[in-house]
Amino acid sequence: MVSATLGLARCSKGVTDSKETRMRHNPHHFVDDPEVVRRLIRENPWGILVSSHDDRLVASHYPVLLDEDSEDLAVITHVGRPDEELHGFGEREILLIIQGVHGYVSPSWYAPGASRAPTWNFTAVHCYGVPQVVDEETNLRNLARLVERFERGVEEPMLLDPQWAAPVAQGTVGIRLPITRFQCKIKMSQDKDPETQRRVIRQLRAPGPYRHPELADDMERALADG
């Protein structure tokens, strides 16, 4: 029915681990292009940081920005104290989850003779790397970039005043996460017949409880990319 397993891609050469467990690969949905991951992060700047520290799992939700100054794939973010201690940042690899557009797909929309199984179309990327704790000056600068990213869409943007923000930023810890490998899946009915694909897109644009034009747009983009 609904599958959320992801395939594996690496961002750098020569990185191997014989003990690594690879998730099931589905050729219809697997994506190994770092540029696709960059686009997903830009369009969906809210992530989940997951780590294993002191024999327990820790998850935190924070906004993230793509590090546009880096040639390699990386993100910048921050956490509120004492989350950096709970995660044990800098000691080991963590997972960053970015969730793209997603939504329910009813089998009643399929072409005659197609599968009767409902499903969920979605985009998701799992990014792995060892986080780097940045200094206070860099963190303040990154916080200003973060505020500017979201404030530029409002009528009267209120950017971060460094003098006001400096003492507030003391309660945060800045993080840069170089992404050394990622798992990306774009599941947009690529395995369905063309008529079913057209019907699903049409239903996602139509009025109703599952109307989702953004998902229809993502479907069209994914199907056009092949």
N, C-alpha and C positions, 0 to 999 in steps of 0.2 A: 504494500500500500504506500505509505509515505516513507521515503528514505532520506536520511540526513547524514549518511556517511560521506567522507571526503577523501579525495586522492591527495597525493603528496607531491610537492614541487620544491626545489631548492633554489635559493637566491645566490648561492656562491658555489664555485666548483671545488671539488676535492673534499667535501664534507660528507663523511660516511659514518654509520654506526650500525654494526652488525646486529645489535640487540634491539634496534628500533622496530616497533610494531607499525606496519603500514596498514592504513584503512583500505577497505574495499574500493577498487577503482572502477568507475563507471564511465566508459568513453563518451557517452552522450553528454555528460554534465561536467566532467573534469576540465579545469582551466589551469594552465601553467604559465600564463603570461603575466609578468610583474606589472605591466601597464594596466591590466584589468584590475589588479589589486589596488594600484594607486587610485584609479577612478572610484572604486568602491569606498575607499577610505575618505576621499574628498567628498563624495556624495552622502556618506553616512558616518559623520564624525562623532559617533557615540559608541564606546567599546566596553567590553568586559575584560578586565585583567584577572587571570586565574593563575594561582601558584600553589605549590605544595611546600609547606614550611612547618617545621616542628611536628611532623607526622599528621598534618591536617591540611585540608584544602581551604584556600582563601580566595574569595572573588570580590572584586570592587568594580563599580560602574563609574566611568569618567569620560569626559569629552577628549578626543584625540585630534591631532593635526598631523598631516603628512609633512615630513621634514623636506620641504621643497629645495633646501640648500644642499641636500645630499644626493650624490649620484646613485648611491645604493638605496635600497628600500628601507625606510626608517620612519618612525613616528615620534612625536613629542607629546607629553602629557604631564600631569601632576597628580598627586594624591594628597589628601588631607592627613595630617599627623593623627594617630600613629600608624596609619596604614602601611607605611614603608617598613615598619618593624614587623607587622603581621605577615607581610609578604616575604620579608628577607631579601629585598631587592639587592642585586649585585652579586648574589651568591650562586644563583643557578638560573636556568632557563625558565621563562614564564610563557604563558599563552595569552594572546590578545584575540578576542572574538569580535568580528565586525559583522553585523547582520544587515543585509540589504533589504530591498522591497520583498514582501512575501504575502501569500494569501491562499485561501481555499479554492479548489477547483472541483466542481461537481461533475460526476459522470453523466448527469442529465444533459450536459452541454455537448457531449461527444457525438461524433458522427455515428449513424446506424452501423451496428456490427463491431464497434470499438469496445475496448475494455469497460467493464462496469465498475471498476475500482475508483473511488475518489482519491484525490491526492492533494498535495500542498506544493505550490510553486514557490521557489525562494532562491535567494542568493546569500551565500555566507562565505567568509574567509577566516581561517584559523592561522594566526601569525605567531611564530616562535622566535625568541631571542633572549639574550641576557640583558636586562635593563641597566642603564648607566645613570647614576644619580648625578645631576648637574649642579653647578654652584648656584648661589643665591642670585647673582646678577643675571645669569643665563635663565634661571627660572622666572625671574621678574620679566625679562624680555619676552619669554615664551608665553607668559600669562597675558601680556599686552597683545601679542599676536592672536591668541585665542579669543580674547574679547573683541578685537577688531574683526575677526572672521565672522562672528555672529551679529555684531552691532551694525555692520555695514548694510544689513538688510532692513533696518528700521528707518523711520522718517528723520529722526534727529539722533544720530549715533552718539553714544556716550562712551568714549574711549577711556582706557585705563590711565588714570593720573599716577605716574610713578611715585610721587611723594606720598600720596594717600595709600597706594597699594603696597609700598615697601613693608610696613609693619604687618599688614594683613597677610602678605605672602609668606611671612615667617611661619605661619601655620600650615604651610604646604611644603611638599618635597617635589622638585622637578625631576622628570624622568625622560630620558631618550632611549627608545627601544630600537636597536638595529634588528631588522628582520632577516634572519639567516635562512629561514625556510618557511614555506606556507602551504596550506591546504585550502584550495578554493573550489567551490562548487556553484555552478549556475544551473539550476534545474527549472527549465521553462518550457516543459512539454516537448523537448527536442525529440523524444522517442515516440511521439504520437504521429499519426498520419496527417498530411497537410490540411485535410478538411476539418479534422478535429481541432487542429491548431487555430484555424481561422474562426471556428465556432467559439472556442474558449476566449480568444481575444475580443470577439464581438460581445460576448456575455459580460466580460469584465468591464466593458465600456457602457453597458446598458444599465438602466435604473434597476435597483434591487438590493437585497441585503449584502451581496458580495461584490458590489460595484467597486472596481479598483483600477481606474485608468492608468495609474502609475505602473501597476503590475503589467497591464496590457502593453505599455510602452517598453518595459523591460523585456517582455516576451518577444516583441517585434525586433528589438535590437539583438537579442540572443539568437533568434532564428535567422536573421539576416547575416549574422557573423558565421553561421554554419556550425 
